[in-house]
Amino acid sequence: MPPRWPRKPDRNDPEFRKLDDRMNFAIHVAIAAAINSGLWFVHNLKTTTWEWLPWLTASWTVVLLVHLIYIAAIANYTETPSKST
């Protein structure tokens, strides 16, 4: 069941931005896990010699860790000031 948001979704809302970034991260982890596990399954089933597969897994893991560090420690979810025109 998808999460319910009690008000109109707006990227200027810091709580919504935080939730949206975390849901994006969860989607990225799910996509990475599905593709990576599928590749490893085929690799083991067919006994292929894919020397690039461990490098792909490691680099994808690094990208996901950087994404996690960004949303957990770097991202600023404070109220954005309104632009004066």
C-alpha positions as CSV (number, residue, x, y, z in Angstrom):
1,M,0.0,0.0,0.0
2,P,1.5,3.3,-1.0
3,P,2.1,5.9,1.7
4,R,-0.6,8.6,2.0
5,W,0.4,12.2,2.1
6,P,-2.1,14.3,4.1
7,R,-1.8,17.4,1.9
8,K,-1.0,18.3,-1.7
9,P,2.4,17.0,-2.6
10,D,4.9,19.9,-3.2
11,R,8.7,19.6,-3.7
12,N,9.0,22.9,-1.7
13,D,7.7,21.1,1.4
14,P,10.7,19.8,3.3
15,E,8.9,16.8,4.8
16,F,7.7,15.7,1.3
17,R,11.2,16.2,-0.2
18,K,12.7,14.0,2.5
19,L,10.0,11.3,1.9
20,D,10.4,11.6,-1.8
21,D,14.2,11.2,-1.7
22,R,13.9,8.1,0.5
23,M,11.4,6.5,-1.8
24,N,13.6,7.3,-4.7
25,F,16.5,5.6,-2.9
26,A,14.3,2.5,-2.2
27,I,13.4,2.3,-5.9
28,H,17.1,2.5,-6.9
29,V,18.0,-0.2,-4.4
30,A,15.2,-2.4,-5.7
31,I,16.2,-1.9,-9.4
32,A,19.9,-2.5,-8.6
33,A,19.1,-5.7,-6.6
34,A,16.8,-7.1,-9.3
35,I,19.2,-6.5,-12.2
36,N,22.3,-7.5,-10.2
37,S,20.8,-10.7,-8.8
38,G,19.5,-11.6,-12.2
39,L,22.9,-11.2,-13.8
40,W,24.5,-13.3,-11.0
41,F,21.9,-15.9,-11.4
42,V,22.5,-16.2,-15.1
43,H,26.3,-16.1,-14.5
44,N,26.1,-19.0,-12.1
45,L,23.5,-21.0,-14.0
46,K,25.3,-20.8,-17.4
47,T,28.8,-20.9,-15.8
48,T,29.8,-17.9,-17.8
49,T,33.1,-16.1,-17.6
50,W,31.9,-12.5,-17.0
51,E,35.0,-10.8,-15.5
52,W,33.1,-7.5,-15.5
53,L,30.3,-8.7,-13.2
54,P,32.1,-8.2,-9.9
55,W,33.2,-4.7,-11.0
56,L,29.6,-3.9,-12.0
57,T,28.3,-5.1,-8.6
58,A,31.0,-3.2,-6.7
59,S,30.5,0.0,-8.7
60,W,26.7,-0.2,-8.3
61,T,27.1,-0.7,-4.6
62,V,29.4,2.4,-4.4
63,V,26.8,4.5,-6.2
64,L,24.1,3.3,-3.9
65,L,26.2,4.1,-0.8
66,V,26.9,7.6,-2.2
67,H,23.2,8.0,-2.7
68,L,22.5,6.9,0.9
69,I,25.1,9.2,2.3
70,Y,23.6,12.1,0.4
71,I,20.1,11.6,1.6
72,A,21.1,10.7,5.2
73,A,23.8,13.3,5.8
74,I,24.2,15.9,3.1
75,A,20.7,16.8,1.9
76,N,19.3,19.9,3.4
77,Y,15.6,19.5,4.2
78,T,15.0,22.8,5.8
79,E,12.3,25.2,4.6
80,T,13.3,26.9,1.3
81,P,12.8,30.6,1.3
82,S,10.3,32.0,-1.1
83,K,11.7,33.8,-4.1
84,S,10.9,37.5,-4.2
85,T,9.9,38.9,-7.6
